[in-house]
Amino acid sequence: MKLAVTITLLMVVLLSLFSGYIKAEREPTCDGAAHGCPRNYDPVCGTDGKTYSNECLLCVENLKKNIHSRITKNGKC
């Protein structure tokens, strides 16, 4: 029983240490990006390392350059 508790605690500690290294990327929502973007400032960080003023502008950049940049996080890179 004591061994099971020790192993469980060790796993919890290891998972918490390495959780910062896991990057959750997501696809941008590009509905209407071809027709123009709003001017709101709601920055997102792309997988290309660039900060975009909003999700729509990331979509426009993907279309212009024929790339597939995703969102790594909300906010500046």
C-alpha positions in Angstrom: 0.0 0.0 0.0 2.8 2.4 0.9 4.5 1.6 -2.4 1.4 2.4 -4.4 1.0 5.8 -2.6 4.7 6.6 -3.2 4.4 5.8 -6.9 1.2 7.8 -7.2 2.8 10.8 -5.6 5.9 10.5 -7.7 3.8 10.4 -10.9 1.8 13.5 -9.8 5.1 15.4 -9.2 6.5 14.3 -12.6 3.4 15.2 -14.4 3.3 18.7 -12.8 6.9 19.3 -13.7 6.6 18.4 -17.3 3.1 19.9 -17.9 4.8 23.2 -18.9 6.6 21.5 -21.8 3.4 20.3 -23.4 2.2 22.8 -26.0 -1.5 22.7 -26.9 -1.8 24.2 -30.3 -5.2 24.8 -32.0 -6.5 25.6 -35.4 -7.5 29.2 -35.9 -11.1 29.9 -36.8 -10.9 31.4 -40.3 -14.6 32.0 -41.1 -14.8 35.2 -43.1 -11.1 35.9 -43.1 -11.1 36.2 -46.9 -13.6 39.0 -46.7 -11.7 41.2 -44.2 -10.9 41.2 -40.5 -12.1 43.2 -37.6 -9.8 45.8 -36.1 -10.0 44.5 -32.5 -6.8 43.9 -30.6 -6.9 40.3 -29.2 -3.4 39.0 -29.8 -2.6 35.4 -30.5 0.8 33.7 -30.8 1.3 31.7 -34.0 3.4 28.5 -34.3 5.7 30.6 -36.5 6.7 32.6 -33.5 4.9 35.8 -34.6 2.3 37.7 -32.6 -0.8 38.5 -34.6 -3.2 41.3 -33.6 -6.1 38.9 -33.8 -7.0 35.4 -35.0 -8.4 36.6 -38.3 -5.1 38.3 -39.2 -3.3 35.0 -38.6 -5.7 33.4 -41.0 -5.1 36.1 -43.6 -1.3 35.6 -43.3 -1.8 31.8 -43.8 -3.8 32.5 -47.0 -1.3 35.0 -48.4 1.8 33.0 -47.8 0.2 29.6 -48.3 1.4 28.4 -44.9 -0.4 26.6 -42.0 0.5 28.5 -38.8 -1.6 27.4 -35.8 -2.2 29.2 -32.5 0.1 28.2 -29.6 -1.6 30.5 -27.1 -3.7 33.6 -26.6 -1.7 36.7 -26.0 1.7 37.8 -27.2 4.5 35.4 -28.0 
